[in-house]
Amino acid sequence: MTVLVMETASAPLRGMLSRWFLELRPGVFVGNVSAAVRAELQKFILEREDRRSAVMIFSAQSEQGFSVWMAGYPKRRPTDYDGLILMTIESGQDDSPSRDELDY
């Protein structure tokens, strides 16, 4: 299973994602795609979705059973601690978005 969360996904990307994913709510996509399709989607996001945050969680052979891929400027970053993925936030950083960060 793959879950993709995007902030302000463009219309062309949302249309493309609707081929493989179910959009549960705006910007939240869930589906079961192959590694090849997942790689192409990641490439598309990196090339065309400038300044938009994307987080993809997908099944993987790991202790936790999943892996994380991120693009853009997310507030939280995955950090590997002895094979476990933990999310880190820079100290002093507020978790709520500022008005400037919402204006893409």
Buried (B, 14 or more C-beta within 10 A) or exposed (E): EBBBBBBEBBEEBBEBBEEBBEBEEEBBBBBEBEEEBBEEBBEBBEEEBEEBBBBBBBEEEEEEEBBBBBBBEBBBEBEEEEEEBEEEEEEEEEEEEEEEEEEE
